[in-house]
């Protein structure tokens, strides 16, 4: 059985981890594949920090539940990234993207109900 605290921790991990791609996009504007430039790219360092934090929070959540229930929740990252991209990057959503988000939410729900 999957504990509620493990589900909550995965939701927090996916929310924090979804800021990684947002800062990765910002980092791409000043990206240079050279160690000196990589260490000076503050958006890249922030992105990696968010990815790392999300991963570190996910690991203890695995103690509290079944991998087959918790891991599909990681798909929510796609939902959070889409919404954050609209909010912070000014990207546009169209009906197909909204349908994709709805299908992700439906899939995660169905997997959760099957637990």
ChimeraX attribute file (.defattr): number of C-alpha atoms within 10 A of each C-alpha:
attribute: neighborCount
match mode: 1-to-1
recipient: residues
	/A:1	8
	/A:2	18
	/A:3	13
	/A:4	12
	/A:5	12
	/A:6	21
	/A:7	21
	/A:8	13
	/A:9	20
	/A:10	26
	/A:11	21
	/A:12	15
	/A:13	25
	/A:14	27
	/A:15	21
	/A:16	20
	/A:17	27
	/A:18	26
	/A:19	22
	/A:20	24
	/A:21	20
	/A:22	21
	/A:23	19
	/A:24	17
	/A:25	16
	/A:26	17
	/A:27	19
	/A:28	12
	/A:29	10
	/A:30	14
	/A:31	16
	/A:32	13
	/A:33	7
	/A:34	8
	/A:35	8
	/A:36	9
	/A:37	12
	/A:38	16
	/A:39	10
	/A:40	13
	/A:41	17
	/A:42	15
	/A:43	21
	/A:44	23
	/A:45	17
	/A:46	17
	/A:47	22
	/A:48	18
	/A:49	17
	/A:50	23
	/A:51	19
	/A:52	16
	/A:53	16
	/A:54	23
	/A:55	16
	/A:56	13
	/A:57	19
	/A:58	23
	/A:59	14
	/A:60	13
	/A:61	23
	/A:62	19
	/A:63	12
	/A:64	17
	/A:65	18
	/A:66	15
	/A:67	13
	/A:68	13
	/A:69	19
	/A:70	25
	/A:71	16
	/A:72	16
	/A:73	22
	/A:74	19
	/A:75	16
	/A:76	20
	/A:77	20
	/A:78	18
	/A:79	21
	/A:80	18
	/A:81	19
	/A:82	20
	/A:83	18
	/A:84	18
	/A:85	19
	/A:86	13
	/A:87	11
	/A:88	9
	/A:89	13
	/A:90	10
	/A:91	11
	/A:92	11
	/A:93	12
	/A:94	7
	/A:95	8
	/A:96	9
	/A:97	13
	/A:98	13
	/A:99	11
	/A:100	13
	/A:101	19
	/A:102	13
	/A:103	12
	/A:104	19
	/A:105	17
	/A:106	12
	/A:107	15
	/A:108	20
	/A:109	13
	/A:110	11
	/A:111	15
	/A:112	16
	/A:113	9
	/A:114	9
	/A:115	11
